[in-house]
Amino acid sequence: MGWFTDEEVRLWATLFVSVCVQALPFLVLGVVISGLIATFVSPDLVQRIVPKRSVLAVPTAGLAGLALPGCECGSVPIAGRLVAAGTPPAAALTFLLAAPAINPVVLVSTAVAFPNDGRLVLARFLASFIAAVAVGTWWARRRGGTLLKSKQHVDTHETGRWDRFVDVASRDLVHAGGYLVVGAMAAATLQLIVPRSILDAVAENELYSILMFAGLAVLLSICSEADAFVAAGLPQFSLTSRLVFLVVGPVIDLKLIAMHTGVFGRRFAMVFVPVTLTIAVISAVVIGQILL
């Protein structure tokens, strides 16, 4: 005798497949764009765009994230190359946080996932941009350049542009697709195995909801092009708490923590991760209370 009835299994499968099917086109589009950026856009371009003075470099780098979209998996090595090339560290960090959070693919996917909540798109853009600029400004003022040293080495081996595009895009698709599947399974499973009374009780407490979604964002590690569909699959929770999920995920999750450690070192990650997580949650809550 199984644990679940046939009806429950069908419900789980429906929820899981619906999240995957809706998110997959945006995931593929994001991966393609990320591969094109890695192939054709040199970090020197961003370095030329960003002013040398930190007070101007930080917001400019944030806006560059809008103009040069990429997933969070690609933003970390790009930021590493920027630091190695001499870009102000605060600007490189701002770009790292902004690029996967406010790019057009992410905003469009959020609009599609929440067709009746247009304000959530604006809230996500503002909260993510503010969080990125706030972290960059904090880093500039603490003069943490000695802590932020890229361990990344430039690969001098010449490869064709098509080979590089295929390599980057295929690798990102495998990684991001795997996390999407995990996230869709988690959303469907929460709806199925957690008693409705418990979910409703958590949903009625805004603090518990915010903490839950912040934790889910870190643990699930879903690509930013697809996370809105996972959040939309939990409609009983407030928009503000789900905004926390959408703002935290692209800047801090388990895979990003591992990448930060690999590219910049463990000491950097130990300082950067808790500060960024705190600022992202605060920014999302404040913007959510104002707009949602």
C-alpha positions, 0 to 999 in steps of 0.5 A: 500500500503506497503512501499517497493516493493516485489522486495525490500523485497526479496532483504532485505530478501536475504541480511539478510539470507545470512549474518546469514547463513554464520556467524552461523557455526562460531558463533556456533563453537565459542560458543562451544569453549567458553563453553569448555574453561569455563568448562575445562580451569581454570583461574589458567592455564592462571595465571601460563602462564603469567609472573609476570613482567608487561613488559613481562606479557602484550604481553604474555597475548595477545598471550594467547588470541590466544591460548585460544580462546573465545567470548567477552562475556566469556572473561570478566568474565574470566578476572574478575576471573584472577584479583581476583586470583592475576594476574597482572591487565594489563595482565588480561585486555590484555587477555580480549581484545585479546581473542575475537579478534585474536582467530583462529575461528575469523580469519578463519571466516574473511578469509571466509567472505573476500575470495579475501582480504587475507590481511584483516585477517593479518590486523585484527590480527595485529591491534587487538593485537597491540590495546590489548597490547597498552591498557595493557601497558597503564594500567600498566604504569598508575598503575591503580590496585586500580581502577581495582578490580573484583566484581566477586565472585567464585561460590563454588557450585559444578556442573557437567562439562556437566551441566556447558558446556551446561549452558555456551554454551546455554547462549552465543548462545542465547546472541550472536545469538540475536546480530547476527540477529540485525547486519544482519538486520542492514546491510540489512536495510542500503543497502535497505532504505539508498539511494545509493547516501548517502552511496556512499557519505559516502563511498567516505569520509574516515573519515566519513566511519571510524566514521560510522563503529566505531559507528556501532561496538559499537551499534550493539554489534555483536559477533566477530565470526560473525561480518566479514560477516556483514562488508562484506555486505557493500562492497562499503566502504573501507577495512580500514573503515571496519577494524575499525568495526572488531577491535572495536567491539570485545573490546568495544560495548554496551553489553561489557560496561555493562559487564565491569561495572558489573564485575569491577565497573562503575569507571573502565568502565568510564576510560577504555571504552574511552581509549580502543575505541580511541586506537582501532580506531587508531590501525585499521586506522594505520594498514589499511593504511599500509597493505590495 
